[in-house]
Amino acid sequence: MSYKISVIVPCYNAEDTLVRCIESLINQSLGFENIELLLYDDASKDGTREIILDYSNKYDNIIPILADTNTGQGIGRNKCMEIASSDYFMFLDSDDEFTEKMCEVLLNEMLDSGADLVTCSYLNHHDSETNEAFNKYHGGTVEGDKIIFEDNEVFNLINWVVWLCIFKKSIIDEYNLSFSSNAGEDMHFIFQYLVHINKSIYLKNFFGVFRYTQEDSISYSYTLTDLDEFLELTVDSINIFINEGIDYSFIFRPNIIFMIYQLYVSNGNILNDKEGTISFLRKLNSFEKKYKFNYNYPILIRIVNDLILHEKYNLAYIYLYIYEKIYKNDFIRHAYNKIMK
């Protein structure tokens, strides 16, 4: 059977969220019969695989891909792309949902406009509240509720997540694009894709994904290895643009915030490894000086970043260590979040 869209969902220990994720796809206004759903189980240790097999037994258009060993979601997406049969690809995380018209609206916009990539805004559910979240951009041509980017302007839309986009299989195949196994694989994949396209569209006032974030529960588990990989992919992504004669390194300034933030928020207790943390801070110093990141960071990040840039690594470590203890105190963190709203 020919499908209009292939939707790829990598899954790992997702038994608590996977059913609502799949149901959001079954209930798409495009008609589920027009969707090829590929569910990749990355050697889960809970009931994820059983859920996938149960749904695949009910629906012929649900394809289970079952890994024997854990590979990471980037590799899982690659395996699904090798199998996917439709001309258009979309991605969804197993703990999120597409809103009802996500597939229909993005596909129709791509077909009607001739764009190579279409993206949208999303609804962010956090701490029992749901808020509208928008992509950052500059330039572009405004036509009603959509922003059109052509030629080099496609880089002016700052969107680092694949679950907000629809992609053309033909472009992915022609340039042999794939996801990295490293942290930050979404960002790297999108920037590889952007180099090869001529037109993208941002549907600013269409909210296509219901995104669940667990930041306040300190659910992150980044390690120093993850951050090293993220920094490496950031450099690779910047070089993609530089090799094309386009210096868009300014796009990556927020990556500094992300990497410093992960040092104190992660459940991986990164700061227990003082020597490793200071080594990473030295890499950040070299990175920022090379790409000249002048940026008005939030005050808490700016303090530690100034220490890093002035090579006061021990003081930066002490600052982060103290702030980690404060941040991971539930009462203080909740109070701080309320004050900052």
ABEGO torsion letter per residue (X at the ends): XBBABBBBBBBBGAAAAAAAAAAAAAABAAEAAABBBBBBBBGBABAAAAAAAAAAAABAABBBBBBABBAEAAAAAAAAAAABABABBBBBBAABBBBAAAAAAAAAAAAAAGBABBBBBBBBBBGGBBBBBBBBBBEEBBBEABBBBBEAAAAABBBABAAABBBBAAAAAAAGBBBBABBGAAAAAAAAAAAABABBBBBAABBABBBBBAAAAGABABBAAAAAAAAAAAAAAAAAAAAAGBBAAAAAAAAAAAAAAAAAABAAGAAABAAAAAAAAAAAAAAAAAAGBBBBBBAAAAAAAAAAAAGBAAAAAAAAAAAAAAAABAAAAAAAAAAAX
